[in-house]
Amino acid sequence: MKFATYNIRCDYGQDGKNNFDCRKPLLLRKIAAEQPDAIGFQEVLPHVQRWLRDNLTGYTVVGCGRDADFGGEAMTVAVRNETAQLLGLSTFWLSPEPFRPGSRYENQSDCPRICTVAELLVQGAPGPVRLYNTHLDHIGAEARRLGLTQVLRQMESDLCRLPMPALLMGDMNAVPGSPELAPAAEFPALGLSDLTAGIPITFHNYGLPGEDPCKIDYIYATPQFRAEKVERWMDEEDGVFLSDHYPVCAEVSLR
């Protein structure tokens, strides 16, 4: 099975030659070449999600925005029709009221944060798997810790309700070893491991000055998964990249 996490970069026309319109052809060619069974996208604005639905041939594109009216940035999941079946989909907000749209923690940015959960049956797998796609707060470290803890509690609850191997992916806005990532090791029932532990840098800012390159994108897995190959998509053509993040793709098998 092949899964990818891809911060697609919010499209406000702010990136010059790396504006989303300029990156579209490279994006389509890369996904057509790699054909992951599922992709977790972050920073997907409504018009970008519509474009993905219309142009990502062979994929079902699902997810809702994080705002109170279900607009704004979405944690989108794209499921490859030929190899994977979408069995279930849900979204919750990272907040004290996880099922109130637009809610958030007090000590975070103005941006609500969400997690999209997809239950998938991938061709050749012995049973279904769960994929959790999220994007933690970019301002508050405590909000990141609270948000991640909430996702992990939901994973633990889902595991008790109906056990499935699970993957947690997304932009955590925290470098390896950050205190806000510590909760990932504090839920022994999940037994999560970081499949991307060998990946050095994911955020590169198109190579422009101003922000230091760092690793903030992750794929965590429960023990049933064995990583066969984990790599960044570092494609670039004449200074045009897939995003300001390198997408990360994991080829995995079930033990």
C-alpha positions in Angstrom: 0.0 0.0 0.0 1.1 3.5 -0.7 0.1 6.6 1.3 1.2 10.2 1.0 0.9 13.4 3.1 0.9 16.6 1.0 0.7 20.2 2.3 -0.5 21.7 -0.9 0.1 25.3 0.2 -2.9 27.7 0.6 -3.5 29.5 -2.7 -3.9 33.2 -2.3 -1.7 34.1 -5.3 1.2 35.0 -3.1 4.0 32.8 -4.5 4.9 34.2 -7.9 6.1 31.4 -10.2 5.1 28.9 -7.5 1.5 30.0 -7.4 -0.9 27.1 -7.4 -1.8 27.6 -11.1 1.9 27.2 -12.0 2.3 24.0 -9.9 -0.8 22.2 -11.3 0.9 20.4 -14.2 3.7 19.1 -12.0 1.3 18.0 -9.3 -0.9 16.0 -11.8 2.2 14.3 -13.4 3.6 13.3 -10.1 0.5 11.8 -8.7 -0.2 10.0 -12.0 3.3 8.5 -11.8 3.2 7.5 -8.1 -0.4 6.5 -7.9 -0.7 6.4 -4.1 -3.7 4.5 -2.7 -4.6 7.6 -0.6 -3.3 11.1 -0.1 -3.9 13.4 2.9 -3.8 17.0 1.7 -3.5 20.0 4.0 -4.2 23.7 3.4 -6.8 22.9 0.7 -8.9 26.0 0.0 -12.4 25.5 -1.5 -11.4 26.4 -5.0 -8.4 24.1 -4.8 -10.6 21.2 -3.6 -12.9 21.8 -6.5 -10.0 21.7 -8.9 -8.7 18.5 -7.3 -12.1 16.9 -7.7 -12.3 17.9 -11.4 -8.7 17.1 -12.4 -7.3 14.3 -10.1 -8.3 11.6 -12.5 -9.1 8.3 -10.9 -9.5 9.6 -7.4 -12.4 10.4 -5.1 -11.7 13.7 -3.3 -13.4 14.2 0.1 -13.2 16.5 3.1 -14.8 19.7 4.5 -13.5 23.1 5.5 -12.5 24.0 9.0 -14.7 27.1 9.5 -18.1 27.2 11.1 -19.8 27.2 7.7 -17.6 24.3 6.6 -15.6 26.7 4.3 -12.0 27.6 4.6 -9.0 25.2 4.5 -9.9 21.5 4.4 -8.0 18.4 5.5 -8.7 16.7 2.2 -8.3 13.0 1.5 -8.0 11.6 -2.1 -8.7 7.9 -2.5 -7.6 6.0 -5.6 -10.7 4.4 -7.1 -8.9 1.5 -8.7 -7.2 0.2 -5.6 -9.1 1.6 -2.5 -12.7 1.8 -1.3 -13.8 4.6 1.0 -15.8 2.9 3.8 -16.3 5.8 6.1 -15.5 9.5 6.6 -15.7 11.8 9.6 -14.3 15.2 10.7 -13.8 16.6 14.2 -12.4 20.0 15.4 -9.4 20.2 17.6 -11.1 22.0 20.4 -13.0 21.4 23.7 -16.1 20.9 21.5 -14.8 18.7 18.8 -18.2 18.4 17.0 -18.9 22.2 16.9 -17.8 23.5 13.5 -15.3 26.3 13.7 -14.4 25.7 17.4 -10.9 25.9 18.7 -8.8 26.1 21.8 -8.4 29.6 23.4 -4.6 29.6 23.3 -4.2 29.0 19.6 -4.3 31.1 16.5 -7.5 32.4 15.0 -7.5 29.4 12.7 -9.7 26.5 13.7 -8.0 23.1 13.3 -9.5 19.8 12.2 -8.8 16.2 11.7 -10.3 14.2 8.8 -10.7 10.4 9.4 -11.1 8.0 6.5 -11.7 4.3 6.8 -10.4 2.5 3.7 -10.3 -0.9 2.2 -7.2 -1.2 0.0 -6.9 -3.9 -2.6 -4.8 -6.8 -1.4 -5.0 -5.8 2.3 -6.4 -8.3 4.8 -8.8 -5.7 6.2 -9.6 -2.0 6.4 -7.3 0.7 7.7 -7.9 4.1 9.2 -6.2 7.3 8.0 -6.1 10.4 10.2 -5.2 13.6 8.3 -4.5 16.8 10.4 -2.7 20.1 10.5 -1.7 21.4 13.9 -1.7 25.1 14.9 1.1 27.3 13.5 1.2 29.7 16.5 0.7 28.0 19.8 2.9 25.1 21.0 0.3 24.3 23.7 -2.4 24.3 21.1 -0.4 21.8 19.1 0.1 19.6 22.2 -3.6 19.7 23.0 -4.6 19.1 19.4 -2.3 16.1 19.0 -3.5 14.7 22.3 -7.1 15.0 21.2 -6.3 13.2 17.9 -4.6 10.4 19.8 -7.5 10.0 22.2 -9.8 9.7 19.2 -7.6 7.1 17.7 -7.6 5.2 20.9 -11.4 5.4 21.2 -11.7 4.2 17.5 -9.4 1.4 18.2 -11.6 0.2 21.1 -14.8 0.6 19.1 -13.6 -1.2 16.0 -9.9 -2.2 15.8 -8.1 -1.3 12.6 -4.5 -0.5 11.7 -4.1 3.2 11.6 -1.9 6.0 10.1 -1.7 9.5 11.4 -0.3 12.0 8.9 -0.1 15.7 8.3 1.7 18.9 9.0 2.4 19.0 12.7 4.2 22.4 12.7 6.8 21.0 15.1 10.3 19.7 14.5 11.3 16.3 15.8 11.9 16.2 19.6 9.5 19.2 20.2 7.6 18.9 23.6 4.3 19.2 21.8 5.0 16.0 19.9 5.6 14.0 23.1 2.0 12.8 23.3 2.7 10.5 20.3 4.6 8.3 22.7 2.2 8.5 25.6 -0.6 6.2 24.2 0.8 2.7 24.6 -2.3 1.1 23.2 -1.6 2.8 19.9 2.1 1.9 19.8 2.8 4.6 17.2 6.1 4.8 15.4 7.3 7.6 13.1 7.7 6.2 9.6 9.3 9.4 8.5 12.1 9.3 11.2 14.7 9.2 8.5 13.4 12.2 6.6 15.5 15.3 7.3 13.6 18.3 5.8 10.0 18.7 4.6 9.4 22.4 4.7 11.7 24.2 2.3 9.9 27.5 1.5 10.8 27.1 -2.2 14.4 27.7 -1.3 13.7 31.4 -0.5 15.3 33.2 2.5 13.2 34.1 5.5 12.3 30.8 7.1 14.7 28.0 7.9 14.1 24.6 6.3 12.9 22.0 8.7 11.0 18.7 9.2 7.4 19.3 10.2 5.5 16.7 8.2 5.0 13.2 9.5 3.4 9.8 9.0 2.9 7.8 12.2 1.7 4.2 12.1 0.4 1.6 14.5 2.5 -1.6 14.9 0.6 -3.5 12.2 2.4 -1.5 9.5 5.8 -2.2 8.2 7.5 0.5 6.2 9.0 -0.8 2.9 10.0 2.6 1.5 9.6 6.2 2.7 10.6 9.1 0.5 10.1 12.8 -0.2 8.7 14.0 -3.5 11.4 16.6 -4.3 10.3 17.2 -7.9 11.2 20.7 -9.3 11.1 22.1 -12.8 12.7 25.5 -13.5 12.3 26.6 -9.9 8.7 25.4 -9.7 8.0 22.9 -6.9 5.1 20.7 -5.9 4.6 22.9 -2.9 6.6 24.8 -0.2 6.7 21.4 1.6 8.0 18.2 0.1 5.2 15.7 0.2 6.2 12.5 2.0 5.1 9.1 0.6 5.3 5.8 2.5 5.0 2.4 0.9 3.8 0.0 3.7 2.7 -3.5 4.2 0.7 -5.1 7.0 2.6 -7.5 9.3 
